[in-house]
Amino acid sequence: MRFFVERVLSAPPERVWAVLADWERQAEWMPDVAWIRVLGPERGLGARLAVRTKVLGVPVATDLVEVTAWEPVRRLGVRHTGVVTGEGEWTLEPTAEGGGTRFAWWEEIRMPPPVLGDAGLWLYGPVQRAMLRRSVRNLAALVQTV
């Protein structure tokens, strides 16, 4: 199932990137994340992360994420390799007016087993879309105060 959200943030791409790349602080602005731990010394391309996810506020699983794209202040991509599988990406573009960032976030995720997992994602889809929008609102507030 594919999810997408986009918003103009009132902060330059460098400030937005600094918040995005601070793995351990992502739980502050992502309501469906309890915590994130970096597994190893790498923090950029190739980094592996353990992500404790929450569903409806309850921690339920620890998923694994690998960083597959790392283009500072432009693009950050990940591959989900735990219970949830798939890909996701954040892109940042400076706004034409200057001083702001057009932030886009997409996720293409799957859950096992194929048919049952797809049905579960379809049912949970509206909650996940709301969660992404809330995450971006939280991110917007955070980058304006950094």
C-alpha positions as CSV (number, residue, x, y, z in Angstrom):
1,M,0.0,0.0,0.0
2,R,1.3,3.4,-0.9
3,F,1.1,6.5,1.3
4,F,2.1,10.1,0.4
5,V,2.1,13.5,2.1
6,E,3.7,16.8,1.1
7,R,4.0,20.1,2.8
8,V,5.9,23.4,2.7
9,L,7.9,23.9,5.9
10,S,8.9,27.3,7.2
11,A,12.6,26.3,7.6
12,P,15.5,25.9,5.2
13,P,16.4,22.4,3.9
14,E,19.5,22.3,6.1
15,R,17.5,22.7,9.3
16,V,14.9,20.2,8.2
17,W,17.6,17.7,7.2
18,A,19.3,18.1,10.7
19,V,16.1,17.1,12.4
20,L,15.4,14.2,9.9
21,A,18.9,12.8,10.3
22,D,18.8,12.8,14.1
23,W,17.5,9.2,14.2
24,E,17.1,9.0,18.0
25,R,14.9,12.1,18.1
26,Q,12.4,10.9,15.5
27,A,10.1,9.5,18.1
28,E,9.6,13.1,19.2
29,W,7.7,14.0,16.0
30,M,6.6,10.6,14.7
31,P,3.6,9.4,16.8
32,D,3.8,5.8,15.6
33,V,7.5,5.4,16.8
34,A,8.3,4.6,20.4
35,W,12.1,4.7,19.8
36,I,14.8,4.2,17.2
37,R,18.3,2.7,17.8
38,V,21.1,2.8,15.3
39,L,22.7,-0.7,14.9
40,G,26.3,0.0,14.3
41,P,28.6,2.9,13.6
42,E,27.1,4.0,10.3
43,R,24.5,6.8,10.5
44,G,24.2,7.6,6.7
45,L,24.0,5.4,3.7
46,G,23.9,1.7,4.8
47,A,22.9,2.5,8.3
48,R,20.7,-0.1,10.0
49,L,18.1,1.0,12.5
50,A,15.9,-0.9,15.0
51,V,12.5,0.9,15.1
52,R,10.0,0.2,17.9
53,T,6.6,1.0,16.3
54,K,3.3,1.8,17.9
55,V,-0.2,1.1,16.7
56,L,-2.9,3.3,18.2
57,G,-0.3,4.3,20.8
58,V,0.7,0.8,21.9
59,P,4.2,-0.4,21.2
60,V,3.8,-3.6,19.1
61,A,6.9,-4.6,17.1
62,T,10.5,-3.7,16.5
63,D,11.1,-3.4,12.8
64,L,14.4,-3.1,10.9
65,V,15.2,-0.3,8.6
66,E,18.2,0.2,6.3
67,V,19.2,3.6,4.8
68,T,19.3,3.1,1.0
69,A,19.6,6.8,-0.1
70,W,21.6,9.5,1.6
71,E,21.9,12.8,-0.2
72,P,22.2,15.4,2.5
73,V,19.7,18.2,2.4
74,R,18.0,16.6,-0.6
75,R,16.9,13.0,-0.2
76,L,16.8,10.2,2.4
77,G,15.5,6.7,1.5
78,V,14.9,3.6,3.5
79,R,14.0,0.0,3.1
80,H,11.8,-1.7,5.8
81,T,13.0,-5.3,6.3
82,G,11.2,-6.4,9.5
83,V,7.5,-7.3,10.0
84,V,6.6,-4.4,7.7
85,T,8.5,-4.5,4.4
86,G,8.8,-2.0,1.7
87,E,10.5,1.3,0.9
88,G,10.1,5.0,1.9
89,E,11.7,8.3,1.0
90,W,11.9,11.9,2.1
91,T,12.7,14.6,-0.4
92,L,13.5,18.2,0.4
93,E,13.5,21.1,-2.1
94,P,14.1,24.8,-1.3
95,T,11.0,26.8,-2.0
96,A,11.0,29.4,-4.8
97,E,10.4,32.1,-2.3
98,G,13.5,31.1,-0.3
99,G,13.8,30.2,3.3
100,G,11.4,27.3,3.2
101,T,11.4,23.6,2.2
102,R,9.0,21.6,0.1
103,F,9.0,18.3,2.0
104,A,7.6,15.1,0.5
105,W,7.2,11.7,2.1
106,W,6.1,8.5,0.5
107,E,6.0,5.0,1.9
108,E,5.2,1.8,-0.1
109,I,4.7,-0.9,2.6
110,R,3.5,-4.5,2.8
111,M,2.7,-6.9,5.6
112,P,2.6,-10.7,5.7
113,P,0.8,-12.8,4.8
114,P,0.2,-11.4,1.3
115,V,-3.7,-11.3,1.2
116,L,-4.4,-10.9,4.9
117,G,-1.6,-8.3,5.3
118,D,-2.9,-6.3,2.4
119,A,-6.4,-6.4,3.9
120,G,-5.0,-5.3,7.3
121,L,-3.2,-2.4,5.6
122,W,-6.3,-1.4,3.7
123,L,-8.3,-1.3,6.9
124,Y,-5.5,0.6,8.8
125,G,-4.8,2.9,5.8
126,P,-6.9,5.8,7.0
127,V,-5.1,5.7,10.4
128,Q,-1.7,5.5,8.8
129,R,-2.5,8.5,6.5
130,A,-3.6,10.5,9.5
131,M,-0.4,9.5,11.3
132,L,1.8,10.7,8.4
133,R,0.0,14.0,8.3
134,R,0.4,14.4,12.1
135,S,4.1,13.5,11.8
136,V,4.6,16.2,9.2
137,R,2.7,18.8,11.3
138,N,4.9,17.8,14.3
139,L,8.0,18.1,12.1
140,A,6.9,21.5,10.9
141,A,6.6,22.7,14.4
142,L,9.9,21.3,15.5
143,V,12.0,22.7,12.6
144,Q,10.5,26.2,13.3
145,T,11.8,26.1,16.8
146,V,15.3,24.5,16.2
